[in-house]
Amino acid sequence: MSADPNSLLFVMSARGSMTWQQYREAVDFLSPTGISEAKRHEGLASRSGLLQCLEALGHCDAHYDRGASTISVTPPALCRLPRAGLPVAVLTGARCFRTHEEMGSAAEASGGKVRLSVERQPGPMGLMPDTIQVSATSEEAMAEYCAALGIRYAAIPSAWSLMHWTGMLSDYEANATFDVPEGFGWPRFDFDVTSLDFGRNRTDALPRYSRYRNPTTNLPTHVFFRDGRGAAVNLNWGRYLLLNAKGLTVTAYDERRFRLCVPVKVPLPGVVARTVCLCSGKPPVCRSIDGLVRGVDCQDWLIFEDVPPQIAWAAMSKVGQTPAMVSVP
């Protein structure tokens, strides 16, 4: 078994697309960490947490339709990071075992106009691909480098583009279809804004966010209720719908160090996570910090690095949050 953290992305790239079951089997076979089954359901140390990171880094997109899922690898591209000065870009999308070698050879052929750097950060499951970053002496040099490799260059930082393209939480709620009745017979778990988790303690107070388990397929359905009717919603958007309805802030931002902090149990919706991940081209780091946000009982946080204030505030406004100002050493 290969211990290369890029191995999962190699397999996904070779297949082009796969089902959740195929992805799960690949992760379990390739992961060298030996994480227990219990740990696989916590934060980044889970199959779903790993997939969310791969999506946020722009390597793939996961589509869900009628209980079925398809995970598709995105075409390779160099996405410019939102930094002042000479262009710096990060590789997203598909890659193979020769990608690093080919990119290095093309950089050498540029005559010093392009520089390649690789950072290994395998993550808790040992399957987070390397961050491959490219810096160039000019936009023209970067474009020529991409042309030589035959990959796309996103000259406008993707973080900026996604920030302007992504809709607001209010838009998401306005477009939701509230046609689910208040009660039906499936097992139900309500989201607790204190523990930031779905528990067995039920509440009839509105607004409410509930997870229902289909007794036949065992698949979950997430419903946000208001005014006596509910709407089936995306898992991550639903959490922020409830937090916003209750006027609660659970996110934080260190304006001096450009660090954006989100509870592990309240991950950002995919498109918002990709916006902040493509500020650095790196996955969020999971850290334990007590008392980071006043009134929030949370110890485990996802920390996104190098997120400039304009993008941090705009991205958090998309999910109805005004981050608490903190210092994260």
Secondary structure, 3 states (H helix, E strand, C coil): CCCCCCHHHHHHHHHCEEEHHHHHHHHHHHCCCCCCCCCCEECCEEHHHHHHHHHHCCCEEEEEECCEEEEEECCCEEEECCCCCCCEEEEECCCCCCHHHHHHHHHHHCCCCEEEEEECCCCCCCCCCCEEEEEECCHHHHHHHHHHHCCEEECCCHHHHHHHHCCCHHHHHHCCCCCECCCCCCCEEEEECCCCEEECCCCCCCCEEEEEECCCCCCEEEEEEECCEEEECCHHHHHHHHHHHCCCCCCEEECCCCEEEEECCCCCCHHHHHHHHCCCCCCCEEEECCCCCCCCCCCEEEEECCCCHHHHHHHHHHCCCCCEECCCC
